Amino acid sequence: MIKAVIFDMDGTLIDTEKHLVRCWCAAAKEFGYPMKREDAFEIRSLAAKFAEPHLKEKFGEDFDYVKVRNRRKEMMSGILETNGIEKKKGADELLDFLRESGIKTAVATATDEVRARKYLTEIELYDKFDQVISATMVENGKPKPDIYRYACEQIKENPKDCIAVEDAPNGIRSAIDAGLRTIMVPDLTPPTEEMQKELFAVADSLLDVIQIIKNFQKEQK
């Protein structure tokens, strides 16, 4: 039986990845680095300790990760202050279904704790979670499994009894390696053929996750 569902945040619960990608490319360009959308796709949910060497390998050792990232954050903050946070379709319905079903919920995000709380509070989702876990709380962020293992510990559930809901490869790798059944709700990119072999399911939206869980629970009875 499924006892908990743990969600990624950016690109899964909130529609921010499109802004992150655009801002990464724009910030890098300001400092003279020709980052393309495909390059930004690769670092979605990727912890800074892994993103920095990855980008240095791609653009050279002089790539100033800290300056580019800080500029990206400035750009991103301006966009979100102007446009607000967009909630992903089906977020409320799925979370309400899980609560009514007695299934615990948590967030496991690469975003820091302060901003995660701010974003989720703004769209009135924060109080719907039992725990909100940030990568800053663990030694290694995504794609390492630490954050999902820690989230499971905090909600006192075994990973094998939990489902992860993710939108991007680095988060999917983290969840699968932590031992969770993982559902992908694609945001900017579809699952690769190899990824599909490891996923528990692929859903078009968070609304579809409801039926996936219902079907699985029925099969387990």
N, C-alpha and C positions, 0 to 999 in steps of 0.2 A: 504493500500500500504506500501511496505517496503521503508523506507526513509534512513536507515543506517544499516551497518553491522559492528559489533564490534568483533575483533579477539583476542583470546588468542595468545601468541607468542610461548613459548617453547612447542614443540610437535605438534603444529598446523601450524605455519608458518615456523618454523625452526626445524630441526631434531636433537634436543639436549637432549631430555628426556632420550634416551638410555645411553648417557654419564652421565647425572645427577644421574641416578639410580646406575650405576656402581661405580661412584665416592663416592656417599653416603655410599655404602656398604664397599668400600675399606677404606675410611677415618674412619668409625666407627670401622672397624676391627683393624686399627692401634692403636686405643685407648682401645681395648679389648672388644668391643661390637659386638655380633654376628648378625649384621643386615643382613637380607636376602632381595632379590629383592622384595618380596611381601611387606616387611616393607617400603621399599623406594617408592613403588607404592603408598602407602597410603598418602605420604606427597607431592605428585606432586601438584604444584601450591598452596600448603598450606602456609599461612602466618606464619612467624616465631613465632608470639605470640601464635599461635595454634599448630604449629609443635613441639615446645619445650616441652610443657606439655604432648603432645601425646607420644613423644619418651621417656620421663622420666617415664611415666606410663608403657611403654612397656619394657624398659631396666633398670629401677631403677632411683631413685632420684639423683644418682651420675653421671648420663649421662651428660657429659659436652657438651651441645648443641653448644655453641659458638665455642669451639675449634674444634669439629668435622665439623661443618659447614664451618669454615675458611679453614680447611684442604681440605674439599671437593671443595671449591672455587679454591684453588691452583691447585688441580688436574685437575679440569675442565678447568681452564685457559690454562694449559699446553696442554691439548688435542686439544682445539680449536685453539691455536696458531700453532699447528702442522698440524692439518687437515682442519682448516677453518670452516666456518659455512655452513652447508648444508641446502639449501632451500627446502621446501616441494613441492612435485609435484603439479602443478596447481596454485601455489601462484600468479604468474604474470598474468596468464590468468584470474583468478577470479577477481583480483584487477582491471585489465584493463576493464573487463566487467562491474564492478560496476561503475567505473568512467564514462564510455561511457553511462551508464544508468542513470547517475545523482544521484546515490546512495552514500551517505557519507560513509566514512570508518574511523575506529579507532582501536587502539590496547588497550587491557586491560590486563596487564601482572603483574605477581608476581615478575618479575625481576626489579631491580632498574632502575631508569631513565637513568643513564649514560651507563650502559651495554646494555639496550634495544636500545638506539640510536646507539651505536656502532655496535651491531649485525645486526640491520635492515639496517644501512648504508652500512655495508660490503656486504650485498647481494642485495643492490640497491632496497630496498623496502621502506625505510624510507619516501621518498618524495611522496609516493603513498597514505599516510594516512593524514586525516584531523587533527587527534589528536593521540598522543601516551601517554597513561595513565599508570602510574606505581602504584603499591600498596602502595608505600612510600608516595603517595599524599593523601591517605585517612586514616581514623582512623583504619579501619579493612580491612585486605586483604581477599582473598578467604579462606574459602567458604562463607563468609558473602557477602551480595549484594552491599556493599558500592562502590566498584570499578566500577561496571557496571552502577550503578545509577549516579556516578560522570561522567563517560564517556558520558552518555546520556546528562547530563547537559552541558558538554563542547561542544558537537556538536549540542546542542539546539534541541534535538528530544525527544519525549516521548518514554519510554521503549517499549510500546506496538507496536510502529512503527519500532522497531529495531530487528534485528536478531543477536544472538551471535553464534560464531563458536568456539567450544571447543573440547579438546581431552580427558580430564580427569575429574573424578567425582567432585573434589573440585571446579573446574572452572564451571562445569555444574550447581552445586548447587548454586553458586554465581549468575550466569546469570538468571536462572529460578526464583530464589527468588527476583531478581530485576525486574522481569516482562517482560523479553525478550523471544521471541521465540528462542529456542536453538537447533542448529544443532551440532551433535557430529560427528567428523571425528576421529575415534579411532586411537590411536598411539600404545601404548604398551598393552592396555587391551580393550576388547570389552565392550559394555554397559551391565549392569545387566538387568534382566527382569523388575525390578522395575523402573530403570532409563528410559528404553524405553517408559514406560507409560507417562513420563513427557516430553520427547524430542519431538521437532517439527519434526525432521527427523534425520536419520543416513546416512552418506555419506561415500563411500569408499575412496574418495580423495577430495581435494579442487576443482578439476575439476567438480565433480558431484554436488557441491553446486550451480554451475551456473544454471543447469537445474532445481534444486529444487526451486530456486528463480524465474526463468522464469515461471515455472508452477504455483507458488503461485500468482505471479503478474497477470497472465492471468485469474486466478480464481476470482480475486478481481475486474476485470473490469466489 
